[in-house]
Amino acid sequence: MKIAGIVVEYNPLHNGHVLHIKKTKEVTKCDGVIAVMSGHFVQRGTPSILDKWTRAKMALLSGVDLVIELPLVYSISSAEFFAWGSMSLLNSLGIVDSLCFGSESGNILDIMKISNILVNEPLEFKASLKKHLDKGTPFPLARNLALYEYLGNNEKNCLSFNNFFTSSNNILGIEYCKNLLKLNSSIEPFTISRQGNSYNSLDLDSKFSSATAIRNYLQSNTDINHIKYFTPDSVWNILESLKKSSYLFDFEDKVLNYIKYKYISGIGDTEKIPEASEGLSNRINSFIISSNNMKELILNIKTKRYTYSRISRILYQYFLNFDTFNYDALRRNPCPYARILGFNSIGREMLKQMKKSSSIPIYTKLPKHLPEILEIDVKATKSYSLINNFVDPFADYKTKPIILE
């Protein structure tokens, strides 16, 4: 049985995701697809608009065979650690033959070329990187400048260099491939060209419109019939049913009062969150009380140096009490378990194989003694239930994996 892995968020699942699943099966010639999926909080630093079991069901209805949760310490982290958690998880299962991800580039050779440079760090590249860092250049920009100087002119032209490193899916793809190289993994990477609007586009004018645009529409409109064109029927039926039940699809601003309460009460410390280094925590603290909503707070804090997503992640990490444990140490370790959110008949066969081949424990229900990273996920569901009334705070204990035969 040939197995392909994909890394997803499905926030929510749309036509572009269905195409990705279909193309994954075509290019890898696999017999089944495993999706590693973020839980209740996603990489861009926001709560998911749907709970993780609903999104797992959407995945299974759309062609995925087995859904595994990416733990919170990786899912709400930078691209580097998001990729590390997902690749170490897939690699540990012992049954995954290939990885397929979407990218703006669509060229796996270019992505692997860059990944190899970043992993092996040739002396010339390393010297250039140090030069830019010594000038005080932020690391992501310093790395891109060093790559630009290291690559020959022909290579830069072929890569369309400036666009290559500002495209979010290219960046994630490089991180996936870097981590496969670091793991000395036998998993073979493939990429397909991303179709339709860009990741951050708010335009609903293409069959393959972005999840960002769909979320924005769901949150801003009482009549959501227009969304039907951009999602598979199975997903649309779920969204329509939720809307009829007065589901809000928007939980971000509910978090602000909890953040304000923590700050006023002296509970926790943003300075203890790794991504809030370099004095950023002081800037965050100075705007918490005066801001009226999350977007305003993030824009008040944002500068050229600190991106919107980074600030958003820090604020949600603060909400989720990341300042109370050694987050940086946990996210640097390989993913220590695989928690199953759902599967179909093919996924059931995968599970049988995984139980023999996996180097990490497989959980279809919570174990009696929770590993620290899993305990953090369970607490995250409780926090998520504060802002999403449709979710039981103890759902992790009560909800069985979604099974579609």
N, C-alpha and C positions, 0 to 999 in steps of 0.2 A: 504494500500500500504506500503510494507516494503522497506525502503531506506537504502542503504549503502553509506558511504562516503569514498573517497580515496584522498590522497594528492599527487600531481604529478608535474612534470616540463616538461616532454616530449620534451627533448632538444637533439635530436628529439625523437619522438615516435618510438619504435622498437618492435620486437617480444616478448621480455620479458615483456613489458608493456601490450601487448595484452593478454598474459597469465595471468598477474595480474588481469586484468579486468574480464576475464573468471572465474578465481579461486575465485574472490570476490563474483561473483554471485552464485557460487557453495557453498562456505562455509557459507555465510551469508543467503542464500536462499532469497535474496532480489528480489524486482520487478523492481528496478531501481538503477542507480549508479550516484552519484554526485561527480564530481572531483573538488577539490580546486587546482588551478594551478597558479604557478608563472607567472608574467607578462613578461616584457622585460628584466629583470635582475634576475638571479637565485642565489640559496643559496650558491653555491661554490664560488661566487663572480666574475661572468662574465656576459656579455650580452648574451641573448639567441640567438641561430643561426637563429631562425625564429621568426617572430612577433607573438604576443599572439593570434591573430585571426586565423592565419594559424594553429597554434598548437591546438587551440580549435576545428577547423574543423577536424584535424587528430584524436582528441579524440572522436568526435562524430561518425566519420567513423569507429572507432575501438571498439565501444560498450559502450561508456559513454553516459549518457542521458542528463546531465546538467553540464555545465562548469562554475565555478565561479572563478574570479580572486583573488588571494591572494595579498593584497596590498604590495607595495614595502618595506615599513618599516619592514615588517616581512620576505618577500621573500629573501632579501639580508642581512639577519641577521644570527646570530649563530643558531645552532640546537635548543637551548632552546626557542628562540623567534620565529623562523620559525614554530615550533610546537605549541607554544602558540597562534599565530595568526590563524593558520589553525584549531586548535581544538575549539577555542572560536567562530570562524565563524560557523563551522558545528553545534556546540551546540546551537547557537542562532537561527538557522533556525527552530527548533521545529519539524522537520519531520524525522531527521536522527536516525535510530535505531542501526546502527553498523558502525564500522570503520575496514577497512582491509588494512594492509600494508605488504610489503615484508621485510624479515629480513634474516640475515645469520643463526640465531638461529632456526627460524621456530617454536619456543615453546612459546606460549603466557603466560604460567604459570611462566616460568623463567623470562620473561620480566616484568610481573606484580609483581613478588616477589621483583625485584630490584626497580621498580617504587614505591612500597609501602614503602620500606626503605628510599628512597630519599625524599618522601613526608612527612613521619611521623618522620623521623630523631630520632631513638631511642638514648637514652643518650650515650650508648657505642659508637655508630657510630659517634655521634656529637663530643664526646671528641677526638676520633681518627682523625676526620677531622680537628679540631682546632689544634691538635698537628702538623699535616703536614703543614697546612697553616702558622702556627707560624714559621716554619723552612724556609719559603719562597717558598714552593712548589707551582707551578701554580695550580689554582683551579681544572681543570679537572683531573690532575694526583693525587692531594691530595684526591679528592673524590673517585677515583678508589682504591687508597691505603687504604682508610678508609673502603670501601666496602670489600676489600680483607681481612682485619683484622676482620671485623664484621662477615662475613660468616664463617660457619663451614667448615672443610676440605672436607666433603662429598659433600656439596653444591658447593664448588669451583671446585671440580673435575667434577661434573655433568655439570656445566656451561662452562667447558673449559675456565676458567676465563680470561686468557690473551688474547685469541682470541675474546672473547665475547665483550670486551670493546675497541677493536681496529677496530671493524667492523662498518662501517658508518651507515648501515641500522639498526643494533641493537641499536646504539646510538639514532638515530631518533625515533625508535619504543619506547624506554624507555621514551623519551621526550613526545611523543604523549600520552602514558598511564599516565605519571605523570600529565599532564595537564587535562586529563579527570578526574582524581582523585581530583585534586584541584578544578575543576569546579563542582564536585559532579554530574557529567553528567550521564545520563541514557544510553548513547551510549556504546554499548558493543564492545570491541576491539577483533579483530582476526588478526592472522599473518600467512603468507604462506612462505615457504622456497624460498629464492631467487635462481633462476635457472641460470646456465651458468657462464660466467666470472664475476669477481668481479667488483664493481662499478668503480674503477679507472683503470681497465685493458685496455691496448691499443691493445690487440690481437683480430683480426677478425678471430677467428678459431672455433666459436661455433654459432649455430643457435640463441642462446641467448647472443650474444655479447653485450658489454656495450655501453651506449650512448656516453661515453668518446671515445671509439674506433671508433665509427661511425662518431662522430664530427671530430676527428683527420683525418680520411680518406677523408671525404668531403672537408676538408680544404687543404689537401695535394695533391690531385689528380684531374687531368682534366677529366679522364674517371671514372665515379662513378658507372658503371654497377655492380661492385662487391657488392655494398651496397644492391642490390635488394634481396639478400639471407637473410638479417638480418632485413628487414622491411616488414610490410604488403603491398600488392599491392597498396592500396589507398594512403599510405604514399609515397611509391616509385614514384608513378605518379606525386605527388606534387614536390618531390625533383628533379626528372628528368626535369620537366618543368622549375623549377627555374634555374637549371644548364644551360639549353639551352638559358636562358635569361641573362647569364653571372653573375648570382648571386654568391657572394663570399663565404658565409657561415663563414666568419672569420672577426670579427670586433674589436678584442681586441687591436691590435697595433694602430688602429686609435684613440684610447682614449688617448694614451700617450702624443700626442702633446697638447691636451686640458688640461691635467693635468700639463704639463710643463708651458703652458701659464698662468694658474691660479696661479701657484707657483711664477713665475717670476713677474707677475703683482701684487702680494700681495693680490690676491682675495681669501678670505677664509683662513681657518686655520685647518690643520689636527689634531691639538691638541684638537679641539672641538668635534671630533668624538669619542664617548665613547669607542669603541674597540681599539683606538689608545692611550690608557693610558699607564702608567708605562714607560714613556720616549720613547715609540715606535714612536711617531710623529717626534722626532728629528732624529731618524734613517731613517725614510721615507724621510724626507726633504733632508738629506745628499746625497741621491742617485738619486733623481728625475732627475736632469739635466744630469748627466753622463751616464744614462742608455739609450740603443738604442732601446729597445723594452720592452713590458710589462713583459714578462717572465724573462728577465734579471733583470729588476727593482725588481721584487718580490723575485728572488733568491738572489739578493744583500742584501735585507732587512732581509730575512728569517734567523732565528736561531732555535736552539732546542726548545726555549720557544715560538716562534711566528711561527705558521703554515702557509703554503703557502696559504690556503683558507682564513685564517683570514686577512692576508696582502692584498690579492686580494680584499676581501670585502671592506676593508678600502679605498683602492685606488678608487674603483668604487663609494663608498659613497662620497668621496671627489669630484669626477667628477660630481656626481648628487647633489652636494650642500647640503649634509647632515649636514654640519657645520653651516648652516644658520637657522636651526630650532631645537626644543628640541626633537631630535630623540629618546633619551633614554626614555623620558616620554611617547611619542606616542606609542612605541613598547611594553610598559608595560601595556597599556590599552587593553581591549578586542577589537577584530575587530569590528568597528562601523557600518558596512554596508556590503551588498553582491552585488557585481557588476557582472552581468550576461554577459558572453562572447559568449555563444551559448547553444542551446538545440534542442532536437528532440520532437516527439509527446509525449513520456513518460515524458520528461523534462518539457513540457508545462503543464502537469497535476501536476507535482511537484510544479511548479511555482504558480499554483492556490492554492495549499495547503499552500505553504510558505507564501503567502500574508495574510493568516488568522492566521498562527501559529508563524511566525517569530517575534522575539523581536527587530530586527534591520531592517532598511529600505532595500528594494530590488530595485536595479537600473538596468533597461534594457536600459536606456539612461541617460546621465549625467543630474543631477538636476541643477536648476538655480543657487543655492548657493552650492558650493562644500565644503564638509567637508575637513578639513586640510589634512587628510591622502589621500583622493581622489585627491586633488589638487596636491599633491606630485607625484602621479601616472601620472597625465596628463602632468606635467613638465618632468617626466621621459621619456614619449613617445617622447617629443620634443628633449630631449637629445639623445635618441636612434636613431632618424631620422638623427642626425648629422653623425652617423657612419654607418647607414644602409640606403642607398639611395632609397630603395624600400618602405620605410615607410614615410607617410605624417606626418609632425610634428603636424598636427591638427586631426589626425586619430581618437582620442578619441571622438571628436565631430561629426565626419562624418561617423564612422563605426557602423552599427547596429549589434546586436548579430547574430552570424551564426545560421541559422535555417535549420535543415534537417528533413523533414517529412517522 
